């Protein structure tokens, strides 16, 4: 066999192939490609019906509402506004979960926030609720990640850290202090004029973790140019750790009685995950750690669940019993951080909250729901199983939806003055145009593999995993 390799053989997809695969995985998406972006934003924030209820779901939503309220208070809201935020999440259960914990003017984050403004404005929502994953390193790829920012063509070192101070560490780690320097690659003063202007806007303070610094900076940036009618509410994996601890501190909660319980549910989850990774869905949920990360001295490390104990190969002395009381205490003491499966379980799957995600989340999130549902079915937990079955569009594409091929967020931030006007201008573009070249999808080899599996019918509309999309 000769000739040129196909794009799938080369590990890439074309934008057209990505759109075709996305439309196949999300059948309701197809009509929106030719429509204005604002129509799609309105659709993803539209709640079609009341979410299904059961005691476990109601309790999970009540706990999530408390998280929203205390996060709003921490961001400076008064008690009445914070109460309104918790009421909004119950009435309009949609949150943005796409961007990692990045500065708001990082391109992927900036344009996603503009997209969310379009959807929130359509329903006069007062709060933009965002989960920002913070169990990520400062550098995610070559000079990209929370530790770097591109300004006026230069790579800017956000915290002025050396490579040895960035490479091994997670931004959720409390190994600060951190402060914004926006320096050049040599660690000097601001890298260029744009960096100097941005540094003048950001808080001149020290923070215990990079994630705390970024959240504080984003509040400053939001208040400066984003619409006052919509307030920003950010929470990260440390906040989720406290939420999970609250679940475990209640002996009657679903997490206490089912996830830990006799250990069978957790074992079934891991078994089903092994099966997923042996078939066409391999790699979408990477089994890097079992339910939680260990956290010490600014670093996260993987854990394995063996005989009811979480252990670490890299830290032999690290052992945490897999029971509610011990897990809750370890979460409170910042020895553990939830992994993505546990995070999405408590912020979305259990409370019934729609999550807006990006190129990988639109696939791995339904697979997470499939894992939970499969374990529920094997455990004869039919009530919660039926509630999950009735969820309408629990996860949708809502990150990197607006992604101009040539985007300069800080320049647009400075020039526009009003992000609502800027969002409205982008909102008039078709979804096809606004989403640009879909590089985050097309350049990801796992998407080429997925497209190939769809064409080969190894993945199809009747695949049991897609039932949970």
N, C-alpha and C positions, 0 to 999 in steps of 0.2 A: 504494500500500500504506500503510495507516494503522495505528492502534492502538498499544499499548504495545510498547516494545522488550523483547526477551527478555533474560534475564540474560547470555547469551553476547554479545549485541549491546552490552550495557553494559560488557562486560569483567569480569564477575563470575560466579561460580558459587554455587549454593546448597550447603549442607553435604551434602544428599542427592545432588546431582549429583557432588560430589567423591567420596563413598563409592562411588557407582556406577562412576565412572571408575577409581578405585583398584582396585576389585574386578575390573574388566575387565582392567586391566593386570597385576594380580597375582592369578590365578585362585584360589590357595589362601587368599586373605584372607577371602573371603565368610563362611565359617562362624564366624569369630572375632568379628564385630561384636556378637553376642549373648552371647559367652562372657566370663568374667572376664579382665581385663587381664593377670593373671599367666599365664594360659594362652597368650596371644599372646607375652608376653615369653619364656616357656619355648620356644616354637616357633622364634622368630628366633635363639635361641642354640643350638638343637639342630643338630648336624652329622650329616646323614643318612648319609654315607658318606665314605670316605677320598677326599681330593682326588686328581685325576689328576696323574700325575707325568711329568716329562721333565727333562733336564739343566738347561735354562734355568729352569724353575720351581723345581727343587731349589736351584739357586744363589741365586735371588731370595729364597726362604724363608730360606736360611742367612744372607743379608745382613740380612734384616728381623729375624731373631732377635737378631743382634748389636746392631741399633738398640734393640730392646726391652731387652736386657740393660744396655747402657750408660745408657739413660734411667732404668731402675730404680736403678742405682747412683747416678746423679746425684740421684735423689729421696731418697736416704738408705738404700736397701736394702743389706743385706750381700750378699756374693757368692752365698751359697746361695739367698737369696730371689730375687736377680736371675736366677740360673740357672733357678729355678722359673718365673719369668715368661716366659723364652724358651721353656721346654718347654711351657708352657700355650698359647702362641700357635701352636705347631706341632700340638698335640693338639686344640685348640679354636680354629681360626682365624676368630675373629670380633672386629671392633673397631668402636667407636662413632666415626662420622665426621660426625655431624650438626651439633652446635653449633660455631660459630666460636670463636675464642679469646676467650671472655667469662669474667668472674667467675662462679664456680660458682653464685652466688645470683641471677644474671640469669634471668628466668623460663624462657626457652626452654632454657637450659642446665640449670637446677636440676631441672626435671621430667623432662628426658631422662635425667639421671643416676639419678633414682629409678627410672625404667623399666628402665634397664640393671641396677640392683641386683636387680630381680626376676628377670631372666634369668640373671644370674651366680650368684645364690643357688641357683637351681634345679639347678645343676650343681656347686655348691661350688667355683666358680672363685675364685682368690685375688687376681686382678689385673683391674682395669677399665682396659683399654687404649683410649686416645682419641687420635684425630688432630684437632687444633684448627687449622683454617685461619687463618693469621695474615697473609696477603696481603690484608688488609681495612683500611679506613680507620677512624679513631676514631669517625666518624659515618657510619652506614649509611643512616639516614633521620632525620627530625626528632627530634633529641635521643634517638636510639636507636643503639646500637652499643657497642663496647668502651670508649669514652670517657665514656659516660653510664650511669647506673643509676637506677631508680625506687625510692625508699624513702619510705614513709609519705606517698605522694601527691606528693612533690617530685621534680623532676629533679635528680639529684646528679652533679656534675662529678667523675668518678673521680680524675683526675690534676690537677685544678685548672688546666686549660689554656684559653687563649683560643681563639676560633674560628680565628684565623690559625695557631695552633699545632696544630690538629687537622685542618682541612679537607684540606690537600694530602698528609697523611702517612699511611703505613701503620704498623700497630702492630708489624710485624716489623723496622722500621728501627732501626738502632743510632745514634740521634741523641739519646740521653738526656742527663742522667739523668732518670728518672721515679720519682716516689714517690706513694703514696696520700694524697690530701688530702680527697676526698669533700666538696668544698666546695659552697657555693651558687653560683648562676649569676653572681654578682659576684666569685667567686674568693676569698671570705673563709674563715672557719673551717668546720667541719663543717656541712652544710646543715640538719640537724635532729638530734633526739635519736637516731634510729635510725642516722643516718650516724656520729654520734659513737661509738655502741656498736660499729658495724662497724669503724670506723677503729682502735679499741682492739684488735681481734682481728687485723687485717692486719699484715704485717711492716712495721716502721718502718725502712726501708732504701731505698737508691737502686738503680735497675736501669738497665742500658744500653738496654733497649728496653721498650716497654709490654707486649709479649708475654711477656718474661721476668718482668716484675712480676706479670702475671696468673697465670702458671703457679705462681710461688712462693706467691702468695696462695691459690690453690686448694688447694695442699698443706696450708696452715694450716687452711683451712676444712674440708677433708675429715677431717683428723686430729681436729678438735674435735667433730664430731657424726656423721660417717658411720661405718659399721660397721668395726671394726678387722680383721674377717675378710676384708675386701676392700680392697686398696690401689689408689690412683689412680696411673696411669701416663699422663702427657700428653706428646705430642710435637707439634711444629708444623712450619711450612714451612722454617724454618732447619734443623731436624733432618733433614727430608726432603732438603734441599739436600745435606747431607753424605752421606746414603744414595745419592742419585743420583751424586754424585762418586765414591763407592766403586765403583759399577757401571762408570763410565767409566774408572776407573783400572785396571780389568781389561781388557786388550786383547781377551780372548776372550769377554767378557760379551755378552749379547743387545743391550744398549743400544749397546755399542761397535761390534758387527759389523752390527747390523740398523738401529737407529734412525738412526745417523749413517752408517756404512758408505759406500755410493756416493751417498747422498742420495735415492735413489728411494723408499725406504720413507716418509721424512718427507714427500716430495712427494705421495705417494699419500694419506697421511693428510689433508693439507690439501685435496687435490682432493675427497675424499669428504666432508669437512666442508663444503666449498662446496655440494656436492649436497644434503646434509642441510638446509642453511639456505635452499635454494631450494624446499623442499617443506613438507609438513605439520608437520615437526619443527623448523621455523625458530625460532631464538631459544633453543633449549634448551642448545646449546653455543655460547656467543658467541665469535666469533673476535676477541677483544680483543687477544690476543698469540699469537705462534707459539712454543709449547713452553715458553718461559721469560719471566720479567719481568726487566727491568733494575732494579737497586737502587742508589740513590746518595742520600746525605744524607737518609735517612729516607723517601724517596719511591720508589715503584715506577712503572715506565713501560713501555708496550708495545714489543715488538720484532717485526720482520718478517724472515723468512728469505729472503734473496736471494743466489743464486749461492754457496751454502755459507757465508754470513756472516749473523749476526744483527745487524741495524742498528736504530737508533732515529731517528724523525723529530724527536722533541723534543730529543734529545741527539745532534747530527750526528757528534760525535767518538766516539760509543760504537759500537764494532765488535768482535764476538766471533766468531771462526771456529767453524763448526759441526763440530768434530772432537773426539774424546774427550778428548785431553789438554788442549786449550784450555778446553773446557766444564768439565772437572773443576777446573782451576785457578781459573776464574772463579767457580764455585760455592763453593769453599773460601775465596776472597777476598771473598765476599759481594757480588760484582758482579752475580750472577744468582740468581734464585729460581725454582724450578719452578712452572709453572702447574698447574691442577687436573688436566689430562690426564696430565702427567708424574707428578704426585704419586700419582694413583690407579693409574697403571701400575706403580710400584715398591712401593706399599704394599698393593695388592690384586690387580690383574689378573695380573701375573707370578707372585707367590708363591701365589696362590689363596686369598686371605683375604676372607671375607664382610664387607661394609661395611654399617653401619646408617645410613641417611640420612633426610633430610627431604623437604619438599614438592617441591623441584626435583631433588634428587639421585636420587629414585626413577625419574626419567625420563632425566636426562642421563647417569647412570652406565651403564645399558644401552647408550645411544648411544655412549659412549666405548668400550665393549667391541666394539660393532659397527664402529667406526672401525678399531680394532686388528685385528679379525678380517678385515675386508675387505682391509686392506693385507697381512695375512699370506697370504690366499688368492691375491692377485694376485702375491705374491712366491714362491709355491710353498713356503711354510713350513708344510707340512701337519701336522707333528708338534705344534707349539704350537697351531695352529688346532684340531686334534682335542681337545687337552687343554682349551682354553677351551670348546669345544662341550659337553664333559661336565660342566662345573661345575654344581652344584646350588644354586640361589638365591644367586648370588654377591653380589647387592645387594638389601636389603629395606628396608621402611619401619620405621625405628626411632628417629626424631627427631620431636618434637612429636606423638608418639603419646599420651602423657599430657600434656594441656594444659588444666587447669581454666579455665573461662571467667573466674572470679575467683580468681586465684592470688596469694598474698603470700609469696614464697619466704623472705625474711629473717625474717618473723614465724613461719613454720612452722619455719624453722631454729632459731630461739631457743626456741620453745615445745616442740618435739617432743623434742629431746635425743637421740633415736635415730632416724636416718633409715631404718633397717630397718623399724621399726614403722610409720613414716609411709608407706613404700613398700608395706608389706603392706596397709594400709588402702585405699590407692588401687588396689592389685592386685585387690581384691574387686569393684570396679566393672566393669561391662561395658566392652568396648572402645568401644562406641558412646557411652557416657556419658563415659568417661575422656578421649576425644579432643575433647570439647567442640564448639565451633562450627566447628572446622577453618578458622579465620579466615586462617591463613597460606596455605591452599590457595584458599579461596573468594574472598579479596580479591586474588588474583594473576591479572591478565588472561590470562596465558599458559595457565592452567588452564582458563579458559572457552574459549579457542581449542582446546585439546586435547579437551575434552568435545565440542565442536562437530565436530571432525574424526572422533571416534569415532562419533558419531551419523550422520555423513555417509558412514561407511565408508571415509574416506580413510586412517584408521588402523584396523586390524582384527587379529584374532588371528593371521593368516597373514602380517602385515607382517614383512619380513625383519629389521627392526631389533629387533622384540620377541623374536626367537629368542635374543637375548643377555641378556635380563632374568633 
